Each structure stands twice: as structure tokens, then as C-alpha cells.
Amino acid sequence: MRELPNNLLKKSELMNCLCAPGVVAEALEHLMKGESAQAAFADCVRCDPVLALRLRSLPSGFTQQSHDLLRGLLLAAPIAAGAAQAMYAARWRQSITVAHLAQALGARAGGVDAEAAWTAGLSHNLADYLDYDLPPAVHAADWLIGLDSDGWLADAVRYHAEPLARGRAAHPLVRIVQLAYQLATRVASVDSVDVRAALASLQMGAGEAAALLAESQMQTRQLALRFGVVDHAAQSEGTGFERLARLYAVQAAQSALNSHFRQASEVAEVFALLQDSLLALFGVERACLFALAADGSLRLSPLMYFTPGLGMLAILPDDGHSALPRALARHAPQQFDRSEPDSALVDEQIARLLGVSRLTCQPIQLHDGQMGVLVAGDAAPDLSQSALWRFTLSECAAALRSKGVGVMLPENVVHAEPLAPAPQGDDIPRDRVRRAVHEVANPLTIMRNYVNLLSDRLGTDAAMQRDLGIISDEIERVARIVRGITVTEEVAVPDAALELVSVNSIVSELVRMALGALFMPNNVNVQIDLNPEVPPLPLQKDLLKQVLFNLAKNAVEAMHGGGHLKFSTRMIQANGQRQVEIEVADTGPGLPAQVVSHLFEPVASEKGGDHAGLGLSISRSLVERMNGQLSCTTTPQGTFFLIHLPTLQNGQAPLTTTRYGSM
């Protein structure tokens, strides 16, 4: 396996530093253009102190070889938003101004690399981009260790605010960053004795220095306009868009990780890509993998970075003192810190051999159903709570499952027992279904509890509470669908009471819920045209929502690379009664004649994957349970579905509550 750098760069805190949204956006645009925009990409990211350092810390050639992972890094980068923008803008302007000055002063000094001067000036206030104080043992300069052979970059950042007299005989890079910092941050600095003395050593006068400062400030203003780094906080009405944008970014980051791991052709390559991900996304340079061996103990797997010393260790699975067996037993991440007294000695030894101060032990499913423990050194303490971390592990596990056949396993690693063969035919044993429903109920309960906790913490934020309400309703809807799977036709199901619900509200809620997860990732523009005269209807809300979501999902899939989707509601007169008409129209290529002839029949789907071919059959059944009708018209310019619902039940039977497990 590949070797890691000898020096230990502890950059997990750097992963939490804020970046400029405009720089991230422009960098993504250049990245999507491919190799032709590499120079523009590099010119862009060098204007963000955090991104510039994160990318420079990666292995040589990384940006050319790992576009998918690099895209994930950019999409997941924390950005300055909302009220934080004003403070961020001031710090960013200082970074850019000092970088310009350092580069110009370095050219006058001679013998100073221009890029090193820029990086040192840009990084001088890195710690300011964190929203919390660094641990006492960590200095922002530590993040630059190893970027040059002699450590002058780190020294320049560490001592940038020291008095100029103290650095009189220091390395030229240290002296020019000190001088650039004084010029940029001190009022009338060119009139002070120490600054003039430092300028004289570069054969510069006060007037020339003032002109240089003005030029640097002008360059900073131009870059601020280019990247939209504003001095005022964002208006409150922008909050909703920012939240949707972040939701889309998370979805896109997951897509990027999926593409990244699909590059692997064998198990060893999956772990090599995982190692790249740990470094690029989480600042984890030292990680190893322990797996269950034939003797039942946890032993080091050579599939990831390891040292011969780690290979001597064997940890019993019932050793509750060690974080590794605890992670397996509890199926949850466990932490170890070398500062904790009375911790397991084997954890202390693993940390020592890896050269780290703390461990995050993450249970991970390996190929052929094995379980192992991924040990990440010096990761952020809250790493396991990160959605990006969960996405990374999920995509890694999926890649391992697809590469698990015919894999050469490490010596002494035991094969998991093969799974029982799947039942033949379409019928699944009912006891298996009941077990699955029982297991699904547990995470749903946990999700519901966490939503309630978030609701309490967020207080009176109306937008947040509305979104959490949607999430809570969807969790409960999933729970009802799952519970309904086990209900047989022979068992009488009590009728649910109807309630007056707003059709327009259901449509609006669906669009809001699916915007970031379904429509935006698939380049689908959505329009809603809702008639305010549509009255509340006596319905079960879940049934209509299930139908509309299925129609929307089908429309998105039909439009492939993107298109236009429109939801409309209106009042009509049909069959001698007032009805509500809901239209779902897309701009796809239309449906083939052979599909239209069996449109509402439960047939085998031609889509493949997880499509059962039951969606429209179920949708029509649900609409009929609401005493309505579902129809379809299709042309080469698009397809539209019409749902007709009576405004009154007119003495008809109330709606039943049978649920369907798959759309």
C-alpha cells in the first residue's frame, strides 16, 4: 500500500474553517470544464485561504487525477453565510491584502519564492476562519508544516505579528510577512520608525510603500467584487435559499463520492480511494483497518496503511475496555484520547504507532458481509455526526459490496458465513417481512426523536419549524406504510376518519420537500399554478401525497437530462358535480404506444434497478380510493396526468387505509 508523509499534519480543525462561497462556486465551474480550465481553477482557489491550503496539502497530481473527490471536497466545504459574512469579509480582505503585499515585498527582497510569499501572507490569519478557539497545543502555523522542506512557511505564519525588531535577522520570508502584516493592519504604519527601518533594508521609502499598499488594497477590492465577498450581512429573506443550496450541495457531494468510489476495480483500490477521501475531506492522514481474524480476534488488515508494529496486535472482541471492540459491539463509533486516564493500553499503543493523539473507531461493513473497524487518527471529535462522513462510508461500503466476489482476503482474516439463498419467485416469507418491519421501526423512532430534539433547540424559527414538521410527517407516513405491509386482505382494517385538507398545501409541501432531493439534482424546473378557490377536501393526506410524488418521480425520470414540470389545480364541473382537477405535466418525450396500452396495469418495469413496475397501478388504485379518477394524455412534446377528485363524498364509502410498501 502507499506510504504516508513522514511529517504528521494534524489538520482536522482546518476542515471546519469557513470558505468564501463565491470562490467555491467559481472553482466548481472551472472544475466542470475539465483539463482546459486547470489554470483558471488554480488561480481561483489561491484566493481562498482555507481552500488554498487544503489543496496544497494534498499529494502531487491530486487535482488532475481525482476530479470527483475534489468536487466533493468543494461542495462539502463550510462556507460563510448569513450573519457570519460581515466578519468573514473583513478577515478575507486582510488575508488577500497581506498576500499581495508579501508577494510584492518578496520580489523586492530577492531570493523569496513568489508563491511561498503569497501562501504565507494569505495564511497568516488562518485561525480567524474558525468559529471556535484552537486547542492550546495547536497553532494555525502547524497546518503549514511540511509544505516546504525547511519550515519557513510555518514560521512566517507563526511569527507574523511579532515586533519587526525581533525578526531583523530571521529568514527573508518571515521578515516580509511581518512587514506586510504591519503595513496592512496598522494605521499610518509607514510613518513609524520600525516600519521605515524594515523598508530601508529593502531599499524602499515611505512613499513607495504607501503606493504599494494602495495597489494591494485595490486588488483586494477587485477580487471581492469578483467573488461577491460583501461587507454586510445577508438579508433574512436569503436564509431559505441558503438552506436549500446547502441541501443541494450535500446531495451533489454524495453524487461526487459515488463517482469517486466507482473508479475502483478491486477491493484494494476501494480502500486506496477511502484513504484519499479521509485526507481530502476530513484531514485524516493516519488511518488503519482492523478485521476479524480466524481466531476471532481483531487484527490489522493490510488493505490500508499499516506499520509492522500494528500487525503484532490482537484484540479480543469481548474486550470492552478497548474502543475497537466497543465499536463493533455497539455498532457505533467510539472515541479514544491519549489524555484520558485508565484507557486501554492497546488503544494507547495503536495511537502511538500511528503517531496520533486521538482515535475515532468506526465500525464498517467489508466485502462478503465481514465487519471491521476503521481507525482514523486525529479526526475531529464530532466526525461521526457529519453527514459527509456517513455518505463517505456508505459509498465505500457499496463499492466493497460490488467488488467482493473473488477477492484475495488478508491472511488470518475469516470469511463471514454466506447469507441464506433468496427465496425463488415473487413471494417473500411473511416472517421475514415481519422481522424487516420490526427492524425498520427502530431507526424511524430514533429519527422521530431527533427531529423533536431539533425542534426544541431551534425555538421559534418559523421556517425551520415548518421544515421539521414536513420531515416529521414524512417519517410518520413511512412508518404507516411499513406497518401496512404486514396487513393481509383477510384482516379487517378499521377505517380512518377523513379530515379536511388543502390540496394546494399538499402540492406546495411536496414541491418544497422534493426541490433539493429530486428536482434540482436532475435539472428540472418546477412551476406551480394553484387556484386559490380550490376548497379543502375530505381526504387522507397521505394517499394524495403518495400519488403526487410518484407522478413527479416518473416525470423526472422521463425527462432524463432535465426539463420543465408543472403542477396546476383548478375547479371543474364533471358528471354533474364540482370537482378539483390536479394536473402534473412534464416536457419529456412522451410515452411509447406499447407502454400507454398497459399504463395502469402492474407490469414488469423497463427502467431496471429498484423499479417494480407498480407505480401507476398503485397510483390509480389510491385515487379510486379517494373516489376520484386518474387519466393520462401523452404527446412527443410531453405527458400530463389529470387527477379528478369530488369536493364531497356524496354518500359514498369512506376511504380505506390499506398501505402499499413500494411505489
N, C-alpha and C positions, 0 to 999 in steps of 0.2 A: 504494500500500500504506500501512498505518497507520504513523504516526510513533511513535518510541520516546521515553521521557522524556529530557530533556536531561542530567540528572544520571546518573552512572554508579554503579549499585548492584551491588557485587560480593558476591553472596550465595550463591555455590556452597557455601561452608563451612556456611552456615545449613541447607542441605538435609540435612546429616549430624547435626544436633543432635537429641537424644532428646526425644520427646514422652511425655506421660502416656497409657498405654493406656486408662484409664477415660475420659479426655476424648475421645480418638479414637472410642471405641465409642459414647459418648453423642452425639457430633456426627454420626456416621453415622446413628444412629436418627432424629435430628431431620431430617437431610437427606432421608431416605426418606419423611418425612411431607409433603414439598413446601412450598409457599409458606406454609401455615398455621403452620409451625414455624420461620420465618426468625428471629424474635426470640429464641426459645429456642436456636436454633443459635448465634446471635451471642453470647448470654450464656454459652454453654458454652465456645466456643473462646477467649474472652477470658481464660479461666482456665488456658490453656496458654501459657507464654512464647514458645515457638517457633512454634506454630500461629498465635497471635495476630499475630505479626509477619509471618509468611509471607503470611497472608491480607490483612493491611492493606497490604502492598506491591503487591498485585495491582491492576489497573485498576479504576476505579469501575464498579460493577454486575456485576463478575465472578461473585460468588457467586449472583446471581439468574439469570444467563444461561448458565452453564457447569456445570450440576449433575454431568454425567458426569465431566468433568475434575476437578472438585472432589472427587468421590467417589474418583477415582483418586489424587489427592493425599493424601487421608486414609488410604486403605488402604496406600499405599506409605510413609507417614511412619515413620521409625525410632522404635521405642518402647523404653522402659526395661523390661528383662526379666531374670529370673534374679538373679544376684548384684548386678547394677547397680542394682536397685531401692532398696536401702537408701541408697546415696549420692544417688541421684536424688531420693528423698523429702525428704531434708534440704535440698537445693538448691531444690526446688519450694516447700517451705514458706517458705523465706526469700523467694523471689520474690513469693509471694502476700501475705505479711505486709508487706513493704516497699510493695507496690502499694496495699494497704488504707491503710497509714499515709500514703503520699504523697497519696492521694485525699482523706483526711480533713484533712491539713495544708493542702492546696491550697484546700479550702473555707474554712479559717480565714484563709488569706493573702489571698484575694480576687484576682480577675483571672487565675486559673490555671484552664485548661480541665480539667474533671474527668477526661475520657477521656485527655487527654495526661498527666495526673499518674499515672493508673493504668498506662498503657503504659510510661512512663519507669520507674516503680517495678518493674513486672513484668519489664522487660528489663535491669535493672541488672547482673545476673549471667549474662547470656546465654552468655558464653564457657564457663561451667561445664558447659553441657549438651553440649559436645563431648568426645569421648574422646581428643583429641589437642590439642596446643598450636597456637594460631593462628600463621600466618606473622608474622614480625616487623613487616612493613609493614601488617598488618591489625589493627584493633581492633573489638571487638564493636559499638562505637558506630557504626562505618561502615555497619552494616546498617540503621540508622535514618535515614541521610541521605536527605532528600527527603520524609520523612513529614510535615514541617511546613516552611513557607516559610523560616523563619529559622534552622533547625537547632538549636533549643533542646532537642528530644528527644535528639538525638545527644549534645549537650553534657552533659545530665543523666546519661546513662549513662557517658560518658567520665570524668566528674569525680566520680562518686558517692562514691568512697572518699577523696577529698581532705579535708584538715582543714577543719572548719567555718569557721575564721577566714579561710581563703583564699577562700572563696566568699561572704564577707559582703556584697559589693556586686554579686554575679552575678545573673543573671535569676532570678525567683522560682521557676521550675520546677527549676532547678539546685539552689537552696538547700533546697527542701522534700524533694527526693530525697536530698540529702546528710543531712539531719536524719532522715528516715525510716530510712535505712540505719544511722545511728548508734544510733537507738532500738532497732532490731530485732536488731542484732548485738553491741552492747556490753553487758556485764554492768553493772547499776546505772548505766546511762548518764544517767538523769535527775538523778543526784547530781553529775555532772561540770560544771565551770564553763562549758566551751564549749557544751554542750548546753543548759544553763539560759539562756545568753545568746541562743542561737538561738530558744529557746522564748519568751523575753521579747519578741523582735522580732515575734512573732505574738500577743503578749498572752496567753500561756499559762503556767501554772505547772507545777511538777513533778508535783503530784498529778493534774492533768488529763491530762498526757502519759502518766502511768502507766496511767490508766484507758483512754486511747485505745489504748495498746499491748496491754492485756489484751483489749480488744474485737477488735482486729485478729487476735490470736492465736486467739481463739475462732472467728472467722470462718474462719480458715485450717483449724482442726481440722474444722469442719463440711464444708468443701469437700473435705478429704482423705478423709473418710468417704464423701462423695457419689461421688467418683471412684476410690475404692479405692487411694489413694496410701499404701502401708503403709511402716512404718519397718524392717521385717525383710525379709531376702532370701527369695525364693520357695523352697519346698522342692524337692528334686531330682526328686520324682515329677511335678512340674508341667512338667518340661522337654519331655517328649514332646508334651503338649498344646500348649505354646507353639510348637513347631516345626510341628505340624500347622496351627495357627492362622495362622502366617506363610505356610505354603504356600497355604492357602485365600485369604489376603489377596492374595498375588501373582496367583492366578488371578482373583480378583474385580477387582483393579486392571486386569488385561488386558481383562476384560469391559467395565470402565468406559471404557477407552481406545477400545475398539471402538465403543461407543455415541457417544463424543465425536467421532470422525472420521466417523461415518456422517451427521453433520449437514451435511457439505459437499455442495453440488450441482454444484460445478465445481472444477477444479484449483486456481485461485487461492484458493478457500476452504479447501481442504485445507492449503495452506501457511500460511494465516492461523491455522488451528487448531493446526498444528505450532508456530507461533511462540508461541501461548498455552501449549502444553504445555511448551516449553522454559523459559518463565518460571516457570510454576506448579510444575513437578515438579523442575526442576534449577537454578533460579536463574539461567538464562542469559537476559540481556536483549538482547545484541547477537549476532545471527546473520545469515548471508547464505548464498546458494546460488550455486555456480558449475556451469555445464553446458558440454558440448562444443558448440562453435560450428561453422559450416560450414567454417571454415578449419582445423579440427582442434584448435584451442586451447581452453583452459578460460577462459570469460568469465562475467562476472556475469549472473545471471538476475534479472529484475525481479519474479519471483514472490514474493520475500521482501524484507525491509528492505534498502535499499542507499543508498549515497551516490553522487553523480556521480563522485567520485574513483575509487571502486572500478570503475566502468564503463569506465575508461580502461585497465584491466589486461588482459593476455592472456598466459596461461601455457602454454607448450608441454607436451604430455603426456609427453615424454621428459625433462623437467627433473627429474632425481632429487634435486636439491638442495632443491626446494620440497616442503612437506608435502602439498600438494594433489594433484599428480600421483602422488606416492608412495602416497597413499591409494587412488587409482584402480588403480595398477599392482599393488599388493599386496592389493587388495580387503580392506583392514583399516584401522581408524582410525590416524591419525598425529598426533603432538603437535608443537606449536611453542611455544617460550617466548622472549620478547624478551630474557631474561637470557642466553641461550645465545650464545656467540661463534661467528662464522663461519656463521651461519644464512643462508638465502636472503633477499635484500633484499626480494623481492616479498612474502614472508610477514611481514617486518617492516613493510612498508607497509600490508598488509591489517590487521594488528593496530593500527597507528597510526590508520588511518582509522576503524576500528570503536571505537577508544578503549579497547582491552583490552590485557592484558599477556601472555596466552597464548591459543592456538587449539587446538581439537580438530577435526580434519578427518575427517569421516565419509563414506565412500562410500555413496551412496543410489541406489536404482533409481527412475527417474522414469517418467512416463507413456510409453506406446508403446515401452517397453524401453530408454529412454535411461538413461545413468549420469551422475550428478552428484556433487558434493562439498558436503555441508552443513558450513559452517564455524561452529562455536559458540565464542563468546568467553568467556574466563574461566570455563569449565566445570571441574568437579572433575577432577583428573588421572586418576582411575580411573573416569571416567564410562563409558567404553566397556565396562567389566566389569560394569556394572549390568544386572540382568535387566529392570528397569523401562525402561531406555534401549533395550534390544533390543525390548521389547514396543512401545514408542512408535514406533520406526522401522518395525517390522513392520506395525502397524496403519495408519501413514501410507502405506506402500507399497501395502497392499491398497486403501486408499481411492483412491490415484492410479490404480491399475490399473482400478478400476471407473469412473473419470471420464475415462479417457484418450481416448475417442472424440470427435472433433470439437473438440479443444482448440486454442485460439489459442496458438501457441508464441511465446516471446520472439524478437525479431529476432536474426538471426545464429545461432540455435540449430538444430543439424542434427537431422533425423529419423533415428531408428535404422532399420536395414534390417528390413523386415517378416519375421516368423517364417514358416518354411515351413508350408504348409497341413497341417492334421492329416489323417492317413490316414482314408479312409472305411471304415465297417464296424467290426467288433469287433476285428479283428486288428491288432496293433501290430508293426511290423517288428522282427525279433529283434536286428538290430544296434543299433537304438535302445534296446531293452531292456538289452542288454549294456552300452552306454555309461552308461545310467542306474544300473545296478547298480555299475559301476566307480566312478562319481562318489559314490554313496551310501556306499561303503565308506570313503572318506576321512574325512568327518565322524564316522562311527562310530568309527574308530580314534582320532581326536582325543578324542572323548568318553570312550572307554575309558581313554586315557592320563591324562586329567584326573581321572577317578574314582580311579585308582591314586595320583595325587599327593595328592588329598584324603585318601585312606585313610592315607597315610604321615603327613600333617600332623596328623590328628586322633588318632593314637595309639591308646590303649586304650579309648576311649569305646565301650562295647558297643552302645548304641542307635544311635549314628552309624554304626558299622561294619556293623551289621545292615542299615540303610537303604542304605548304599553298596553292600552286597552285592546287594540287590534291584535297584538301578539297574544294576549291572554285569551281572547275569543277564539283565535285560531288553534291554540293549544287545546282548548276545551272541545273544539269541533273535531280535531284529530282523535281525541280520547273517545268521543261518542262514536265516530266511525269505526275505530278499532274494537270498541266493545260490541258494536253491532255485527262484527264478523262472525261471532260465535252464536248468533241467534238463528235458530232454524225456522223454516217456514211453518213447522208444526206448532211452534210455541207462540201463543198469543202475545202480541206486544201491545202494551197499553198506548192508546192514542195520546199524542202530545197536544196540549192546548195551543190553539193558534194565538198569535199576537199581531197587532197592527205594526207593520214595519214599513219604512220608507224605501221604495225601490231605488230612488235617486241616491239615497245614502249608501245603499249596498253597492251600487255601481262606483260611486266615488271612493268608498273604502277599498274596494277591490283594486282600482287603479293605483291608489296610494300604496297599497301593500305590495303590488307586483311591479311597481315602477323600477326600483333598483335591482330587483332579483330576476325579473323576466324581460321587461320591455327594453330598458336602456342597454343591457349587455348584448341584446340582439338587434340593436339599431332600429327599433320600432318606435315611431312617433305615435303618440296617443292623443285622441281628441274625444271630448265628452260633450254631448249636446242633450241636456236634461230639461225636460218640460216641467216648470215649477207647478203646473196644475195637476201633475200625477198625484193621486191621493195615496195615503197609506193603505196597504193591502193586508188582509188576514192571512198570514203565511207563516211557515217555518223558515227563518232566515237562512239556516244552513243549506237548505235544499237549493235555493236560488243562487246563493254564493257558489256552491259546488258546480252548478250548471255554467254560470258565467265564467268561472275560472277555467273550466275545461274548454269552453269555446275560445277563450282568449289564448290558451296554450296551443290549441290546434292552429289558430290563425298565425301565431308567431312562427310555429314550425313550418307552416305552408309558405311563409314569405321568405324563408331562408336567410338571405343576406340583409334583410331589413325591408321596411315598408311603412304603411300607414294603417292604423287600427282605430276605428271609431265606434263609440258606444252612444246610442241615442235612446231616449224614452219619449213616448208620445201617447196621447189618448186617441182611441179609435172607436167606431161603432161597428160591431160584427155580431151576426147571429142574434140580432135583436137585443143586444146588451152592450153596455160600456165596458171596454177592455183596455188594459195597459199593454202597449206594444214596446218591447225592448229589442233593439237591433244591434247586432255585433257584425261589423263589416270590415273586411280586410282588402288589401290591394295585391293579393297573391295571384298566382297564375290560373286559379280555378281548379276544380276537381275533375279528374278523368271520368268519362262516361261509365266505365265499369265500377268505379267507386260510388258514383251517385246512385246507381241502381240498387246498391246494398247499403246505403249510407247509414241507416239507423238499425242495421242488423248487427248482432255480436259476431264478427268475423275475425279471422286472423289478421293482425295489423301488418302492413308492408313497411312500417317505419323501423322495425327491429328494436333492439335494446330492451327497455322496460315497458314498451307499449303493448298492451294486451289486446287492443282492437275492440275494447268495450266502451270507450269514452262516450260516443254519440248515442249508443244504445242506452246507456245509463242516463245520459242527459235527458233523452226523450222520456224515459220512464219517470224521472224526477219531475219533469214539467207536467206530465199527466197526473202525477200525484198531487200537484198543485191545481188540478182541474184546468190546466192550460194546454196549449199546443205549441210544438216546435217544428218549424219548417226551414227549408234552405233553398236558396237560389244561387247558382254559380255561373260565372262567365269567365272568359280568358282575362278579363280586367280585374277580377276579384270575386269573392264569395261573401254573402251575407246571410246570417241566421236571424230569424224572427221568432220571438217568444211572445205569445199572446196569453195574458192572464186576466181572468174576470175580476172585476172590482169587488164582487160579492160572491159568496159561496152558493147562493141561490138554493139552499136546502140540500146541496149535495153532501156526500160523506166527507167528514173532516179528513185532513191529511194524515197518513200513516207515517211511522217513524223508522221503517227499515233502513239501515245504513249499508253502504257499499264500501268495501275496503280498497278498491282500486278503480281509478278513473281510466 
